[in-house]
Structure formats: structure tokens, C-alpha cells
């Protein structure tokens, strides 16, 4: 990059008002284990926090730099493998490395790998970068089965976090202790990634994303801006890998394969790539859906796929985009105009979704149920899945809800226009 500098006065990165959301988030994380006290709930919250760090690191590539990567899980996986090896070295050789510092090593190893791969992959953006990331991801995933000494083969590498030196008397025997460690790294990593987005490099990443030719004309190297963002994303992905190794005490090939990279892409798009808090919402929603749906149905991945397709087609801004769309109506004091049209549209849409899910569940039960197993329970109702009436009710609910939602959509569009018009529309 050239020595071009920004001559404008730089604003403070975080003002007193800007610090309030971070303090509220930290307080919320402190209180959560007091509300949800079971080990299962704490484990889900740990997974949620790890996914948030991972999704925010991916958003540094896609949301800020416009780099679509299909192999970002590699940096998380390598960071996790390095941390679990260090965990074992601490046990075998009594190394004086406290457990809370392991995510730093994971981040450094992730950053080191990103330095190597980013040196040639960030020369170009767009399709070329995406294909390179896909090839590198598949290459390292294949090496994880071949290089058994480091990756442990198909079984992976496991460790024991309790065998290290106590950290101020804490031996991390309980999940609640791991939760607070993960929450600390979540807040710290999210804050550092936010500060990075406010630096000149972070702002120029947005410019390179939108118009690389203009950024080059202004004297900035688009390649080096992408490279620095790529390395920073690799560092925080490695931190997420280190937290995963601490929480689950095992890292396998599944942590760095294409499925994991595809999942983080889905999570980021679901939350919204155009906003910093978008991946946070996506990680929370995805983890809850994965945890709840996987216990209720065997085709939960189908529902997640349908949700992803619907998000890309109808809500490209994700959950964060939907929230931010309503800022202007609230500022204009016209949000009340949307209440009745929303009820008329969303209630039938809800029944359409329920009816479609019910029909899919009945068809799946008919196809995969054991011989003689005719009864099934759906939405707390037990019935004969081979009877035509339950399937007919679901189909009618699906098409009827769709028709009613479609019929009321013009009224919603008119109300939406009125709610976003400063001095006109409905009163």
C-alpha cells in the first residue's frame, strides 16, 4: 500500500454512548448463566458464543471486504488443532501456559496460515478468490485425513483442559467456568473486530469492496487492503477454533471441511452481511434452530436450507436488514401504520409455513417409518399418518395461508410506502 494517509480528522472509535451497548452485552452475558442454569443450556450458549466469533471473522471477509470464501473454516480448524496440541503439551511436559491464553495461540496459527494463503489468494477478488478458497479448503480437508500426526486422521485429536495449571484457583472442571472464559473472549474479539472496522484499513476495505478501481485511483492498493483484512479474519477465526477446542476438548476434520465453511456462509447471510451485528443475530438464530429443530425433527437441515433460500430471495439484508428497515418508520412516528397490515399478512403466512412443515413431516414419516408404525405426533396432536385427512388439512392450510398472505400483500406495500414517506401517505 502507498503512503497515502487520510487528512481528515479521525473520529473517536467508541464514544460514551457507543460504549453502552458493549456494557449492556457484557452484563447480559454475566446474567445469562443465572437464568439458564442447566449444563445443556450452558453448552448451547458456549456454542453460540463460539459461532458468533467465527461469523464475525467471516463477515470481515464478505461483509467488509467483499471476499466470498468457501474455505474459511480452515483457519478455525487449524487454530483448534494447534490449541488442542498445546493443551496436550501442557499436560505432558507441564508447560506453564494458562488455559485462558490458548485462544491467542489459536489466533496466531490461524493468522499464520492466512498469511501464507492470503499472499496469493487476495491478488484478485470475485470468482477467482472464491474458487481459490474452495480449492484450498478442500486441499487442507484432504490433508487432515492423510497427515495423521497433526490432524489425528478420522478420529481427530482430543485433549483434557483440566490437566493444566489452575488459573487463579479455577481448574475449568465445570461448564459454567468455560462459559465465562468463552464470554470474555467473545466480548474482547467482537470489540477488536469492531475497532478494526473503524480504522482506515477497515473503511478502505468497504471502498475496495464497492469500487476497487476508484480505491486504486485514490492511491490505495486493493490487493493489500484485501490481504490485511484476510489476515485479520484468519486471526479471529483461529480464536474461535481455540475456544472450540477448550469447550469440546476434541477437534476433528469436520471443523475445517466444506460443510463447516458452508454453514458459516449460511449463518452470515441469515444474519445480514451489511451490518456488524448481523452475524451475531445469524449465529444466535442458527444455533437455536439447530439445537431445537434437531431434537424435534430429522429433516431440520431441509428447513434451514429453505430458510436460507427465502432469506437470499426476499430478505437479502438478513435479519439485521429487516430490523434496520423499520428504523425510518419509527423515526417518523408512523410505525403504527404497519401493525394491521402485518397482522393480515404474517398470520396467514405463519399458517402457510406450519401447513408446509406438517405436510413434509407426514410424507417423511410415510416414507421412513417402520412397518406397522402408523401413528405419529405432530404439533402435540397424535394421528394416523396413513390417513388422508391430516395431509389434506396441512395442504389446505399451506395453500390457503399463501393465498391470504398474497391477497393482503398490496395493502402491506401501500402501508409500507406511507410509513416511509415523511409528509404524506396514510394518516
N, C-alpha and C positions, 0 to 999 in steps of 0.2 A: 504494500500500500504506500502511496506517496505521503509526503509530509503535510498534506493539506489538513488544516485544522478548522474547527468551527469557530468563527469570530463572534458569534452571538453569545450573549450571557447565558450560561447554563443554569437552569432552574435547580432548586434543591430536589434531590431524588425522592425523599419522603418528608412531607411536611407533618405538622402535628395532627392535622385532620386525616392525612393519609396513613398515619400510624394506627389510627383507631381500628380499622378492620383487622390489622395484624394482631393487635392486642386482644380483640374480640375472638379471633380464631384461636389464639393460644389459650385463652380462658375456656373456650368451648372444648378444646382437646383435653384440657385438665379435668373438666367436669364429666366428660363422656363415660369414663370407666365407673363413675359413681352412679350413673343411671343404668348402664348395661353392665352388669357385674359377672355374667357367666363367661366361662372360658371360650365358648363358641363365639359369643358376640365380640369379645376382645380380639380373637383371632381374625374375625371378619374385618374389624376396624384396623388391625395391623396390615392386612392385605390391601385394604382401601388406601391407607397412607402410602404404602409402597407403590401402588398403582398410580397414585397422584404424582409422586416424584417422577416416575417413569414417563407418564403422559406429559407433564410439563417439559421434560427434557426433549421429548419428541416434538412438542409444539415449538421449541426453539428452531427446529429444522423446518417444519412445514408451515406453521403459522407466521413466524417472523422472517424466515429466510426463503420460503417458497420451495424448499427442497423435499420432494416426495421420496421418502426412503422406505424400502421394503425389507431392510435388514437391520433396523435399529435395535432389535432385541439382542444382537451380537454383543453390544457394549455392556448391556445389563448382565448378560450371561457370563461374559469373561470377567467382569467385576465380581460377580458372585462366586465363580470358581476360584479366583485369586483369594477372596476373603475366606472361603472355607478351607483352602490350603493353609493360609496363615493361622486360622483357628486350630488346625491340627498341629502346626509347628509350635504354637504356643503351648499346646498340651504335651508334645513330645520333648521339646527342648526347654520348656519353662521360660519362654521369651517374655520379657516384661512389657507386653503390649495389651493395654486395657481393651476390653471388648467394644466399648463405645467408639473407639478410634478406627475400628475396622472399615466402616464405610468410606473413610478417607482413602484407604488403600484401594478399595474397590473403584473409587472415582479416579484415582491416579492410573490404575491399569486400564480402565475404560478410556481415559484421555490418551494414554499412550497408544492404544490400538487406533483411536480416532485420528491421532497424528499421522500414523502410517497410511491408513486408508484414505483420509482426507487429502493427503498430499497429491493424489492423482484423481480422486473421485469428484472433487469440488472444482475442477477445471471448467466443467460445463454443468449447466443446470437442466431442468426439464426431464425429458425422456431418457437422455443419456445417463444422467445421475441416478435416476430410478432403476435403470437396468443394471448399472454397476453395483448399486446397493443390493439388488436382488441376487446378483451373482456372488458377491462377497458373502452375503448371508448364507446362501446355500453351500458355499465352499467351506466356511467355518463350521456349519452344522454337520457337514460330512466329516470334517476332521475330528469332530467331537466323538465320533464312533471309532475312528482309526487311532487317534493319539490317546491311548488309554491311560498313560502315565499322568496326564494332566486332566483330562475330561472324565476319566473313570469309565469309559465305554457306555453301554446302555443303562447301567445301574447308577451312574453319576458318582459324585463324591459327597460324603457325609461328614459331619463333624459334631462336636459337643461344645456348645457355648459356655457351659457351666464349669469347664475344666480350666479356664483361665484365672488370672488374678482377680480377686474381688475388687470392685470399683466402689470405693468408699463404703465397704461392707456389703455391697449388692452383688450377688452371685448370679443373678438372672435365671433363677430357678423357676419363676412364675411368669405367666404371660403378661401380667399387669406391669412387671418391670420392663419387659421387652416393649410393651406398648408405649411407655413413656420415653424410652430410648428412641423408638421409631418416630414418635410425635415430635421430639426435639429436632431430629434430622429433617423431618418434613417441613417444619416451620423455617429452619435455617436454609434448607435448599430452595424452598419456594421464594424466600426473601432474596437470596442471592440471584436467582433466575430473574426475579422482577427487577432488581437493580441492574442486572446485565441488559435487560430490555430498555432501560432508561439511559444507558451510556451511548456515546456517539456510535460505537460499533453496532449496538443493538438497533439504534434508529436507522443506521445505514443499511442494516440487513433488510429492513422494511423497504427501503428505497431500491435495493438490488432486487428484491422480490417483485416489486411493481414495475420497475423500468431500469434494467441493468445498463442499457446504453446511456441513459441520462446520468446515471451514477458514474460511469466511466468518463463521461464528458466533464463532470464536475471535479475529476481528479482522483476518484476512489477506484481501487481495484476490486471489481466484483468478485473475482476469484478469492482474494484474501479475506474479504468480508464473509463470504460463504465458509471459508476454511476456519476462521476463528469461531463462527457460530457452530460449525460442525464439531470442533474440538470441545467447546464448552458443553454441547449437548451430550457428547460421549462421556464427559466427566460426571455429569449428574445422572446419566443412565447407569454408570458404574456404581454410584452411591446407592441407587435403587437396588442394584444387584447385591451389594453388600448387606443392605437391610433384609433382603430376601434370604440370604444365607444365614443371617442371625436368627430370623424368625422361624424358618423351617428346618434349619440345620442340615439341609441337603440341597444340592444343585445338580440338575441333570440336563440332558440335551434338549429337553422341552423348553428350557429357559432361554434358548438362543435360536430356535428354529423359526421357520417362516410363519408358523401358526401364531407364535407369540408376537412377531412383528405385525402380522395382520390384525391381531387383537388390539394392539396399541393404536394402530391406524383407525380402527373402528371406534375406539374409545375417544380419541381426539376429535374425530368428525362428529361423533354423537354429542360431545360437549360444546364444540364450536371452536374452530381453529383461529377465528379472527379476534378472539378475546383471551386475555391472560387467564381469567377464571374459568374459561370454557372447559379445558381438560380436567379441571378439578370436578366440575359437575359431571362430566362424562365418566370419570373414574368412579365416582360415588354411585352413579346410576348403574353402570355396568357391573360393579361388584355386588350391589344389592340384587340386581336381576339375575346374575349368575348364581348367587347363593340361594335366593328364594326359588327361582324357577327350576333350578336343577334338582331341588328337593320335591317339587310338585309334579314335574312332567319330564319325560325322557326326550322330548323334542324341543327343549328350551333353546338350543342353538338355532333352530329354524325361526323362532320368534325373534331372537337377536338379529338374525340376518334380515328379516322383514323390517325390523325397526331401523336398521342401518340404511336399507334401501329407501324407506319412507323419509328418513332424515335427509338424505342426499337429494332426493327428488323434490320434496316440498318444503323442507326447512334447512337449506344449505348452511345457515348460520348456526345450526345446532341449538342445544338448549339455551346457551348463553345468548344467541341471536334472538330467540323467541322472547327472552326476558328483556333484552335491550330494545326490542321493537315497541315495548309498551312504556318506555320512558317518556316519549313525547306526549302521548295522551294523558299521562299523569301530570306532566308539567303544565299542560293546557287546561287541566281540570275537566277533561272530557272522558275519562276512563269509564264513567258510569254508562256512557252510550253503548259500551261493548258488552255489558252484563247480559242483557236479554238475548241479543243475537248469539252470544257464546253459548248460552244455555240451549237455545233452539238448535244449534249446530253440533255442539260437543256431546250432548246427551244421546242423540241418535248415533253419532259416530262411536260412542262407547259401546252401545248395543251391537253395532256392526262388528266391532273388534271382538266382543265377547262371543257373538254368534260364529264368527270365523274360527276363533280358537276352539270353540266347542265342536264344530264340525271336523276340524283337523284331529282333535283328540279322539273323537268317536271312530273316525276312519283308521287312525293309527292303532286303536285298540282292536278293531275288527281284523286288522292285518297281522298283528303280532301277539294277540292274546293266546294263551294256551287253550288246547282243545277242551271244550266244556265250560270255559270261563266266560260266561255271557254277561255277568253283571259288572258294572263299572261305576265309580263315583266321580262326579264332575260338578264343581261349584256346590259342594256339600249335598248333592242330590244323587241317590243311588237308583239306577235304572238298568234296563236290559239294552245293551249296546247293539244287539241284533234287531231290535225293533225299529221300524221306520219312523215312528213319531218323534223320538228325540232328535234324530238327524234332521227331520223336516222342520222342527222348531228352530234349530240352530241356523238352518239355511234361510228361513223366513226372517229371523232376527238380523242376519247379516245383510241380506238384500234390502229389507225394509229400513234398517238403520242407515244404510248407504243412500237410499232414495230420499229419506227425510233430510239427511245432512246435506245432500246435493241440492235439494229444493230450497233450503234456508241459506245456502251459501251466498246468493246475491244480496240478501238483506245484511249479512255479516260484512260483505265487501262495502256496501253503502255506509254502514255504521263505522267501519274502519276508516274510510275516507273522511267522514265527518269528524271523527275523533282526532285525526291528524291534521285538520285544517284549522289554522289559528282563528280566523274571523268568519267562519261560515259553517255550513253543514247543519246537522240536526241540533235543536236546542231542547 
